[in-house]
Amino acid sequence: MESLKAMEEVDAENMCQLCNSIRSKYVCPRCNISYCSVSCYKSPNHSDCSEEFYKGNVQEWLAAEGTDPEAKNEMMEILKRINQQDDEFDDCVDESDGDSDEEESLSDRLAMVDLDNPDELWAKLLPEEKQEFLELIKSGDVAKLVPEWEPWWEDKHPMPKVRFADDNSEPEYKSKCPKIRTVPEFSHLTKTEPSPQVYFNLINVLASYSITARYMNGDFSELPREAATILINISKNLSSNAIFNDLESAVESVNQCIIDCPWITLEPDSKRVLQMTNDVTWILEGPNEEEPFFYAKAALSEAIEIMCAAKNFKETRRRGKFSSAFPEPTEASPLASKSTLNKCMKKLEYYLSWTDKHLSAYRIK
């Protein structure tokens, strides 16, 4: 009897907190209330929370994607597919309705829309489109409709077996990588012999850079301050001068920072450490044996560029009626200060100079 009573108590704890009749399957990411289905999630008792959370995400996503030359076409495809996709929570979806008229109407409505302005786009959507678009943003499925960025460091470019003496052309892979910055010679930066831990500290920074690049889908140009803040916060070496003694702890530290950080919206992933380890390995191996440090220098150079862009960034985004009703994405966490950005730039320049002078003595262990 006691066992049965305990089971009943466990079941009661797992019931949907909105209808109190069905076992909960999901948890609201904003208020942590447990719910069983999209119907409960949309219920009046929960609408204030869901609207505020989703609209904030919509504004952030639209602002990040809006200036891409191909963004209008991508947005059109996303909105068209919204009307074609099954609702993951509902069993019944009427797929018999033709969508040609809907797509034509949608095209007409968005024909003159400025995708730089999330308020203007939002005003053009029908109520059901707004709701479904919000759900698509929340579920993360919107990323499936946008081409996934392919990291440049995954490409290997074997040295050609034959090379003409007068061939001074730059290898094609260099045009796909961040431009390498010029930094002072290492001997000009310090006369002190660097400790072996510098290598593992560098790994911590490179792992943080790789996850930031993937998180931003390879594009830092529109949100450099957010990118810099993420990069600094998930690298303990950059944020608090942590010292690492091996590859495993250097990479695991980044993973733990991601887990502990409430404003980095990455789902728990058991494969993330492996992915970061692979990323670091590929970066440190370089494109080929002739230039094994090129990718490491390119990654560090872009990290410096992110800090520089963040420091010099001037906000030009407009705040309309819809946008002003909700907080900016970065209000959840303070952006890195200029003094912090300057400090991190100096450290990254140190690592870039160190890479030229000392990286050849190390290998992934």
Residue, then its C-alpha position, 0 to 999 in steps of 0.5 A: m500500500e505504501s508503495l502504491k501511495a508513493m507511486e500516486e504521489v509521484d504521478a501527481e507531481n508529474m501531472c500537467q500544471l495547466c490542466n491537471s489531468i494528463r501527465s506532463k511531457y514538457v517544461c516551459p523554458r521561461c517559467n518552468i511550469s510543466y505541461c502536456s501539450v501545445s493546447c495547454y501551452k497556448s491556454p489563457n493561463h499561460s499566454d502571457c508567459s509564452e507570448e513574452f518569451y517567444k516575441g523576444n526570441v522572434q525579435e532577436w532572430l529577425a534582427a540577426e537574420g534581417t540584413d542577409p541579402e538572402a534573408k527575404n527568400e529564406m523568410m518566405e520559405i520558412l513562412k510557407r513551410i509553416n503552413q505545410q508542417d505537422d504540428e508536433f503535438d497534434d495528431c490531426v492536421d488537414e493536409s488537403d487544403g491547397d496552399s497556392d493561394e496562401e503562398e501568393s497572398l503571403s508573397d504579396r504581403l511581404a513584397m515590400v517588407d523591410l526585413d531589417n525591421p522586425d516590427e514591420l514584418w510582424a505586422k504583416l503576419l496573420p494571427e495563426e502565422k504569428q503563433e506558428f512562427l513563434e512555436l517554430i522559433k521556440s522549438g529550434d526547428v527554424a534552424k533546419l530551414v536555414p542553411e547550416w554553416e560549414p566550418w572552414w577548419e574541417d577542410k583539408h587541402p593536401m599539398p600539390k605533388v607538382r608546383f610550378a616555380d612561377d606559381n605565386s597564386e594564393p591557395e583557394y582555402k585561404s580565401k575562405c578563412p578569416k584574414i590573419r592579423t599581424v601581431p608583434e614578434f613574441s620576443h617583443l611581447t615578453k622576455t619570459e619563457p612561456s609555461p607549458q600550460v599556455y598550450f592548454n590555455l590556447i585549447n580552452v580559447l579555441a574550443s570556446y571560439s569553435i562553439t561560438a562560431r557554430y552558435m552564431n552560424g559562422d556570422f558575427s557581423e550583425l551581433p559582434r557584442e553578443a558574440a564577444t560576450i559569449l566567447i569570453n564567458i565560456s572561456k575561463n581562461l579569457s574571463s578569469n585567467a584560469i590555467f589548464n594542464d590538459l586537453e580534457s579539462a580545457v575543453e570540459s571547462v567550456n562545456q560546463c560554462i555552457i551548461d551553467c550559463p542561463w542565457i546561452t540557448l544550447e540544449p544539453d548535448s552529450k556529444r558536444v565535448l567530442q565535437m569541440t575536441n574534434d574542432v580543436t584538433w582540426i584547427l591545430e592540424g591546419p589545412n596541410e603539412e606545409e602550413p599546419f598553424f594556418y587555421a589556428k592563426a586564422a581562428l585567433s585572428e577572427a577572435i581578435e576581430i570579434m573583440c575589436a568589432a564589439k568594442n567599436f560597434k554602434e547600435t543602429r537597430r530601430r525600436g518600434k512599437f513591438s520591439s520596445a515592448f520586449p527586452e533586448p536579447t542582451e538584457a539577460s546578461p551584461l555585455a562585455s565592457k570595453s576594458t574587458l574586450n581590450k584585455c581579451m584582445k591583448k591575450l589573444e594577440y599574445y596567443l597568436s604571436w605564441t603560435d608562430k613561435h612555439l606551437s610547433a613544439y606541441r601536439i594534441k595529447 
